[in-house]
């Protein structure tokens, strides 16, 4: 097999993403030193960044901080620190990394992080969030507010579900007014919602570009490059400018016939987040086989916009509530997640599915064995199931995972060869 072309793109957008994220951490550092603007701690899934943007409040995402620690190979020390004070070995590793980093004074960039003025638990899909944020509140002394978001029990939220969340969002407005000592600017809120809608349209168009063969980017590994600005800058003109530039760059790659590799041999859908402490090693396992991820569920943890959802500036509170209830993968049941993956496999013309089970994320990962059986036995789709962790470097067996990945792609290669022979 000829050596694979390097799979990481290093274009203008990649550099701009790094600059934007550095700027965000610098703003957090300034907030820590000056005490202003205030910061609010919240989760990525189903976030209400539009309300924060209306008050010029900075978001702190513990998940993003934990991710950055892991990908920079800094996660083990805070994880062990958390275990030493009583966190169990099978607790969420994101939680342990976040709590341990706070206890040890570790930050991803080395800059000081502000103490949040409010711990905003936008409870969406994962009951760990509640305890996690209770602990953050207890350690920091910051007040906590829980946005209780109903599960998506049916195909669409009920009117009562939407009303229930909108009422809480309006209560949150009062809390933010008290924190910032400013009156709520409804027009600024609507503008933030409009920016979100524009970003979502651009991001959706980017996600659909990977339907091209070859795909101009990897919708798992490269998508992560775009996800940081998506969370931090979604409700701002900065986010709109960034995603316009990203779309333009990727469209140019499509026009020039440029793919992730010199030859795109396999198209894959991936379920679950990557093992961040071993990110490059894991990506190289795909690159060896020139396997491009054309769709992934992980790239939808902040929102499932490629299937049509948009924030609506004419109904800003209701659309923020809808986003929290309906438009994220963590608030959906398994049958809805099955349908999402199946749609990816069909419309993005994937050769197979890879499921990455995360040891310390039981709520999201429990049931993925049944998911594998469903795709393999019912839908007859080639499906690989592997296990490690998204944060804890101790739960990664490189040799075992590499052997299983190689066997999976060898099988796909054999199937393609036999199909070509049969078609001759």
Secondary structure, DSSP 8 states (H G I E B T S, - for coil): ----------SHHHHHHHHHHHHHHHHHHHHHHH--S-EEE--STT--HHHHHHHT-EEE-HHHHHHHHHHTT-HHHHHHHHHHTT--TTS-HHHHHHHHHHHHT--SSSS-----SEEEEEE-S-THHHHHHHHHHHHH--EEEEEE-----SSS--HHHHHHHHHHHHHHHHHHHHHHTS---HHHHHHHHHHHHHHHHHHHHHHHHTTSSS-SS-TTHHHHHHHHHHHHSTTSHHHHHHHHHHHHHHHHHHHTT--SSSS--EEEEEES---GGGHHHHHHHHHTTTEEEEEESGGGTT--GGGT----GGGHHHHHHHHHHHS-GGGS-HHHHHHHHHHHHHHTT-SEEEEEEETT-HHHHTTHHHHHHIIIIIS---EEEEEE-SS-TTS--HHHHHHHHHHHHHHHHHHHHHHHHHH-
